[in-house]
Amino acid sequence: MAEEHSGLEERIIIKDQHTKEIDLVNRDPKHINEDVVKVDFEDVIAEPVGTYSFDGVWKTSYTTFTVSKYWCYRLLSAVLGIPLAVVWGFLFALISFCHIWAVVPCIKSYLIEIQCVSRIYSLCIHTFCDPLFEALSKICSNVRVALRKEI
């Protein structure tokens, strides 16, 4: 009975990973588009002092801009949102697949193979270069530099 209950909990947890609740109010919780698409009427159309149009024209322009932007976005997202979601889902699945099954194994393989070369290189450096530089340092240890300013 306990095994059935834990198996049921596992299936529920696995199902919840793919069908998590989405927030319909805050649709950009990570603020990805914070600075990108904040375009309001005042950001696009502005009348400097002394060159004002009629108030009715200004209000109608504002309403027209705002409503047309809102409905064009909704129409485009309704028509293209789902197909683009499929394309982006496929692309990111492809990137994840390549990363998991090709990139990381290649990097791990390279690191394993280069470790052998690294040990040989390290041995060569310690065997040949360390004594050479130690001898050069003993030769140069008695060198004194004096700076004089001649007038």
C-alpha positions in Angstrom: 0.0 0.0 0.0 2.8 2.4 0.9 4.6 1.5 -2.4 1.4 2.3 -4.4 1.1 5.7 -2.5 4.7 6.7 -3.2 4.4 5.6 -6.8 1.3 7.8 -7.2 3.1 10.7 -5.6 6.0 10.2 -8.0 3.7 10.3 -11.0 2.0 13.4 -9.7 5.4 15.1 -9.2 6.5 14.1 -12.6 3.3 15.4 -14.2 3.6 18.7 -12.3 7.0 19.3 -13.9 5.4 19.5 -17.3 2.1 21.1 -16.4 3.1 23.7 -13.9 0.8 26.6 -13.2 1.5 29.8 -15.2 0.9 33.3 -13.8 -1.6 35.0 -16.1 -1.1 38.4 -14.4 2.7 38.7 -14.2 3.8 37.2 -17.6 7.4 38.4 -17.4 8.4 37.3 -13.8 12.2 37.3 -14.7 11.9 40.8 -16.4 13.4 39.6 -19.7 11.6 42.4 -21.7 11.9 45.1 -19.0 13.7 47.6 -21.2 13.0 46.2 -24.7 9.3 46.7 -25.5 8.1 49.5 -23.2 6.9 51.8 -26.0 4.1 54.2 -25.1 2.5 57.0 -27.1 4.8 59.6 -25.3 7.9 57.6 -26.3 7.0 57.8 -30.0 5.0 61.0 -30.5 5.7 64.2 -28.7 4.8 67.8 -29.5 7.2 70.5 -28.3 6.0 73.7 -26.6 4.5 76.1 -29.1 3.5 73.5 -31.7 0.4 71.8 -30.2 -2.3 70.3 -32.3 -6.0 70.4 -31.3 -6.8 68.7 -28.0 -9.3 66.4 -29.7 -6.7 65.4 -32.3 -4.1 64.7 -29.6 -6.6 62.6 -27.5 -7.8 60.7 -30.6 -4.2 60.1 -31.7 -3.4 58.7 -28.3 -6.4 56.4 -28.2 -5.8 55.2 -31.8 -2.1 54.5 -31.1 -2.8 52.7 -27.9 -5.7 50.6 -29.1 -4.1 49.7 -32.5 -0.8 48.7 -30.8 -2.8 46.5 -28.3 -5.0 44.8 -30.9 -2.2 44.3 -33.5 -0.1 42.6 -30.8 -3.0 40.4 -29.7 -3.8 39.5 -33.3 -0.2 38.8 -34.2 0.3 36.7 -31.0 -3.0 34.8 -31.8 -1.9 34.0 -35.3 1.9 33.5 -34.9 2.3 32.8 -31.1 1.6 29.0 -31.2 3.6 28.3 -34.4 6.5 30.3 -33.0 6.2 28.6 -29.7 6.6 25.3 -31.5 9.6 26.6 -33.5 11.3 28.0 -30.3 10.5 24.8 -28.3 12.0 22.7 -31.1 15.1 25.0 -31.3 15.7 24.9 -27.6 15.1 21.2 -27.5 17.7 20.8 -30.2 20.2 23.0 -28.4 19.6 21.0 -25.2 20.0 17.8 -27.0 23.3 18.8 -28.6 24.6 20.2 -25.4 23.7 17.1 -23.4 24.6 14.4 -26.0 27.5 16.1 -27.8 29.1 19.2 -26.3 29.4 18.0 -22.6 30.7 14.5 -23.6 33.2 16.0 -26.0 34.4 18.4 -23.3 34.7 15.6 -20.7 36.6 13.4 -23.2 38.9 16.3 -24.0 39.6 17.0 -20.3 40.3 13.3 -19.7 42.7 13.1 -22.7 44.4 16.4 -21.9 45.1 15.4 -18.3 47.7 12.9 -19.6 49.3 15.5 -21.8 49.2 17.9 -18.9 51.1 15.5 -16.6 53.8 14.9 -19.2 54.1 18.7 -19.9 54.3 19.4 -16.2 57.1 16.7 -15.7 59.0 18.2 -18.6 58.8 21.7 -17.2 59.8 20.6 -13.7 62.6 18.4 -15.1 64.2 20.8 -17.6 63.1 24.4 -16.9 63.1 24.4 -13.1 66.8 23.7 -12.8 67.7 26.1 -15.6 65.7 29.0 -14.1 67.0 28.2 -10.6 70.6 28.4 -11.9 69.8 31.6 -13.7 68.3 33.1 -10.5 71.5 32.2 -8.6 73.7 33.8 -11.3 71.6 37.0 -11.3 71.1 37.1 -7.5 74.3 39.2 -7.0 73.4 41.7 -9.7 72.8 45.1 -8.2 71.3 48.0 -10.1 72.1 51.5 -9.1 70.5 54.6 -10.6 72.3 57.8 -10.6 71.2 61.1 -11.9 74.0 63.0 -13.7 73.8 66.7 -14.1 
